[in-house]
Amino acid sequence: MQKLQNSVRSEGWSIQVYSGDRRLILSLDASHAWLLGTGIGIGFGIALLGLRGQCQAAQPPSPGESAPLVAPFQVD
């Protein structure tokens, strides 16, 4: 039988959560954390772009223009 040269591999860290009856509930590896961080970063960037767009659209009218009055609720 051939002996393996590098039988122990180190892939970083891993978090595993088990229930009371020893069933695996959650497993979090380093690759999962990178994907989670990337998703949070992309979501934060999209939120900032959306807020910037809202701030530009909600600028008050210039002093020469009168803002039209709009009722907040239409009651019949």
mmCIF file of the C-alpha atoms, coordinates in Angstrom:
data_MODEL
# 
_entry.id   MODEL 
# 
loop_
_atom_site.group_PDB 
_atom_site.id 
_atom_site.type_symbol 
_atom_site.label_atom_id 
_atom_site.label_alt_id 
_atom_site.label_comp_id 
_atom_site.label_asym_id 
_atom_site.label_entity_id 
_atom_site.label_seq_id 
_atom_site.pdbx_PDB_ins_code 
_atom_site.Cartn_x 
_atom_site.Cartn_y 
_atom_site.Cartn_z 
_atom_site.occupancy 
_atom_site.B_iso_or_equiv 
_atom_site.pdbx_formal_charge 
_atom_site.auth_seq_id 
_atom_site.auth_comp_id 
_atom_site.auth_asym_id 
_atom_site.auth_atom_id 
_atom_site.pdbx_PDB_model_num 
ATOM 1  C CA . MET A 1 1  ? 0.000   0.000  0.000  1.00 0.00 ? 1  MET A CA 1 
ATOM 2  C CA . GLN A 1 2  ? 1.278   3.468  -0.896 1.00 0.00 ? 2  GLN A CA 1 
ATOM 3  C CA . LYS A 1 3  ? 1.756   5.978  1.862  1.00 0.00 ? 3  LYS A CA 1 
ATOM 4  C CA . LEU A 1 4  ? 0.247   9.428  1.299  1.00 0.00 ? 4  LEU A CA 1 
ATOM 5  C CA . GLN A 1 5  ? 2.743   12.274 1.448  1.00 0.00 ? 5  GLN A CA 1 
ATOM 6  C CA . ASN A 1 6  ? 0.438   14.989 2.798  1.00 0.00 ? 6  ASN A CA 1 
ATOM 7  C CA . SER A 1 7  ? -2.400  13.175 4.483  1.00 0.00 ? 7  SER A CA 1 
ATOM 8  C CA . VAL A 1 8  ? -3.363  16.135 6.730  1.00 0.00 ? 8  VAL A CA 1 
ATOM 9  C CA . ARG A 1 9  ? -4.710  19.164 4.921  1.00 0.00 ? 9  ARG A CA 1 
ATOM 10 C CA . SER A 1 10 ? -5.228  22.477 6.602  1.00 0.00 ? 10 SER A CA 1 
ATOM 11 C CA . GLU A 1 11 ? -8.103  24.390 5.031  1.00 0.00 ? 11 GLU A CA 1 
ATOM 12 C CA . GLY A 1 12 ? -8.508  27.087 7.652  1.00 0.00 ? 12 GLY A CA 1 
ATOM 13 C CA . TRP A 1 13 ? -11.330 27.125 10.129 1.00 0.00 ? 13 TRP A CA 1 
ATOM 14 C CA . SER A 1 14 ? -14.786 25.608 10.284 1.00 0.00 ? 14 SER A CA 1 
ATOM 15 C CA . ILE A 1 15 ? -17.725 26.161 12.622 1.00 0.00 ? 15 ILE A CA 1 
ATOM 16 C CA . GLN A 1 16 ? -20.249 23.358 13.046 1.00 0.00 ? 16 GLN A CA 1 
ATOM 17 C CA . VAL A 1 17 ? -23.414 23.575 15.159 1.00 0.00 ? 17 VAL A CA 1 
ATOM 18 C CA . TYR A 1 18 ? -25.182 20.396 16.256 1.00 0.00 ? 18 TYR A CA 1 
ATOM 19 C CA . SER A 1 19 ? -28.590 19.842 17.862 1.00 0.00 ? 19 SER A CA 1 
ATOM 20 C CA . GLY A 1 20 ? -29.133 17.892 21.076 1.00 0.00 ? 20 GLY A CA 1 
ATOM 21 C CA . ASP A 1 21 ? -29.516 14.601 19.200 1.00 0.00 ? 21 ASP A CA 1 
ATOM 22 C CA . ARG A 1 22 ? -26.195 15.143 17.382 1.00 0.00 ? 22 ARG A CA 1 
ATOM 23 C CA . ARG A 1 23 ? -27.626 16.194 14.033 1.00 0.00 ? 23 ARG A CA 1 
ATOM 24 C CA . LEU A 1 24 ? -25.743 18.827 12.080 1.00 0.00 ? 24 LEU A CA 1 
ATOM 25 C CA . ILE A 1 25 ? -27.713 22.085 12.012 1.00 0.00 ? 25 ILE A CA 1 
ATOM 26 C CA . LEU A 1 26 ? -25.200 24.547 10.552 1.00 0.00 ? 26 LEU A CA 1 
ATOM 27 C CA . SER A 1 27 ? -21.753 24.352 9.003  1.00 0.00 ? 27 SER A CA 1 
ATOM 28 C CA . LEU A 1 28 ? -19.767 27.513 8.254  1.00 0.00 ? 28 LEU A CA 1 
ATOM 29 C CA . ASP A 1 29 ? -16.439 27.252 6.412  1.00 0.00 ? 29 ASP A CA 1 
ATOM 30 C CA . ALA A 1 30 ? -13.992 29.967 5.411  1.00 0.00 ? 30 ALA A CA 1 
ATOM 31 C CA . SER A 1 31 ? -15.324 29.954 1.842  1.00 0.00 ? 31 SER A CA 1 
ATOM 32 C CA . HIS A 1 32 ? -18.844 30.565 3.147  1.00 0.00 ? 32 HIS A CA 1 
ATOM 33 C CA . ALA A 1 33 ? -17.607 33.544 5.155  1.00 0.00 ? 33 ALA A CA 1 
ATOM 34 C CA . TRP A 1 34 ? -15.990 35.053 2.051  1.00 0.00 ? 34 TRP A CA 1 
ATOM 35 C CA . LEU A 1 35 ? -19.249 34.724 0.130  1.00 0.00 ? 35 LEU A CA 1 
ATOM 36 C CA . LEU A 1 36 ? -21.230 36.208 3.018  1.00 0.00 ? 36 LEU A CA 1 
ATOM 37 C CA . GLY A 1 37 ? -18.828 39.162 3.274  1.00 0.00 ? 37 GLY A CA 1 
ATOM 38 C CA . THR A 1 38 ? -18.961 39.731 -0.487 1.00 0.00 ? 38 THR A CA 1 
ATOM 39 C CA . GLY A 1 39 ? -22.770 39.713 -0.424 1.00 0.00 ? 39 GLY A CA 1 
ATOM 40 C CA . ILE A 1 40 ? -22.889 42.159 2.468  1.00 0.00 ? 40 ILE A CA 1 
ATOM 41 C CA . GLY A 1 41 ? -20.434 44.464 0.661  1.00 0.00 ? 41 GLY A CA 1 
ATOM 42 C CA . ILE A 1 42 ? -22.398 44.386 -2.601 1.00 0.00 ? 42 ILE A CA 1 
ATOM 43 C CA . GLY A 1 43 ? -25.684 44.964 -0.754 1.00 0.00 ? 43 GLY A CA 1 
ATOM 44 C CA . PHE A 1 44 ? -24.193 47.923 1.122  1.00 0.00 ? 44 PHE A CA 1 
ATOM 45 C CA . GLY A 1 45 ? -22.956 49.415 -2.157 1.00 0.00 ? 45 GLY A CA 1 
ATOM 46 C CA . ILE A 1 46 ? -26.379 49.043 -3.793 1.00 0.00 ? 46 ILE A CA 1 
ATOM 47 C CA . ALA A 1 47 ? -28.041 50.641 -0.755 1.00 0.00 ? 47 ALA A CA 1 
ATOM 48 C CA . LEU A 1 48 ? -25.658 53.616 -0.909 1.00 0.00 ? 48 LEU A CA 1 
ATOM 49 C CA . LEU A 1 49 ? -26.362 54.100 -4.606 1.00 0.00 ? 49 LEU A CA 1 
ATOM 50 C CA . GLY A 1 50 ? -30.113 53.996 -3.916 1.00 0.00 ? 50 GLY A CA 1 
ATOM 51 C CA . LEU A 1 51 ? -29.847 56.541 -1.108 1.00 0.00 ? 51 LEU A CA 1 
ATOM 52 C CA . ARG A 1 52 ? -27.738 58.835 -3.262 1.00 0.00 ? 52 ARG A CA 1 
ATOM 53 C CA . GLY A 1 53 ? -30.376 58.671 -5.998 1.00 0.00 ? 53 GLY A CA 1 
ATOM 54 C CA . GLN A 1 54 ? -33.150 59.509 -3.523 1.00 0.00 ? 54 GLN A CA 1 
ATOM 55 C CA . CYS A 1 55 ? -31.242 62.480 -2.127 1.00 0.00 ? 55 CYS A CA 1 
ATOM 56 C CA . GLN A 1 56 ? -30.746 63.938 -5.603 1.00 0.00 ? 56 GLN A CA 1 
ATOM 57 C CA . ALA A 1 57 ? -34.422 63.482 -6.517 1.00 0.00 ? 57 ALA A CA 1 
ATOM 58 C CA . ALA A 1 58 ? -35.718 65.003 -3.268 1.00 0.00 ? 58 ALA A CA 1 
ATOM 59 C CA . GLN A 1 59 ? -33.988 68.391 -3.539 1.00 0.00 ? 59 GLN A CA 1 
ATOM 60 C CA . PRO A 1 60 ? -36.268 71.336 -2.715 1.00 0.00 ? 60 PRO A CA 1 
ATOM 61 C CA . PRO A 1 61 ? -37.444 73.585 -5.562 1.00 0.00 ? 61 PRO A CA 1 
ATOM 62 C CA . SER A 1 62 ? -35.565 76.781 -6.278 1.00 0.00 ? 62 SER A CA 1 
ATOM 63 C CA . PRO A 1 63 ? -36.905 80.030 -4.672 1.00 0.00 ? 63 PRO A CA 1 
ATOM 64 C CA . GLY A 1 64 ? -38.499 81.234 -7.933 1.00 0.00 ? 64 GLY A CA 1 
ATOM 65 C CA . GLU A 1 65 ? -40.623 78.101 -8.327 1.00 0.00 ? 65 GLU A CA 1 
ATOM 66 C CA . SER A 1 66 ? -43.653 77.302 -6.206 1.00 0.00 ? 66 SER A CA 1 
ATOM 67 C CA . ALA A 1 67 ? -44.069 73.706 -5.184 1.00 0.00 ? 67 ALA A CA 1 
ATOM 68 C CA . PRO A 1 68 ? -47.424 72.187 -6.192 1.00 0.00 ? 68 PRO A CA 1 
ATOM 69 C CA . LEU A 1 69 ? -49.623 71.200 -3.275 1.00 0.00 ? 69 LEU A CA 1 
ATOM 70 C CA . VAL A 1 70 ? -50.516 67.541 -3.266 1.00 0.00 ? 70 VAL A CA 1 
ATOM 71 C CA . ALA A 1 71 ? -52.940 65.924 -0.811 1.00 0.00 ? 71 ALA A CA 1 
ATOM 72 C CA . PRO A 1 72 ? -51.300 63.020 1.048  1.00 0.00 ? 72 PRO A CA 1 
ATOM 73 C CA . PHE A 1 73 ? -54.504 60.926 0.894  1.00 0.00 ? 73 PHE A CA 1 
ATOM 74 C CA . GLN A 1 74 ? -57.288 60.988 -1.643 1.00 0.00 ? 74 GLN A CA 1 
ATOM 75 C CA . VAL A 1 75 ? -60.627 60.789 0.187  1.00 0.00 ? 75 VAL A CA 1 
ATOM 76 C CA . ASP A 1 76 ? -63.797 60.280 -1.852 1.00 0.00 ? 76 ASP A CA 1 
# 
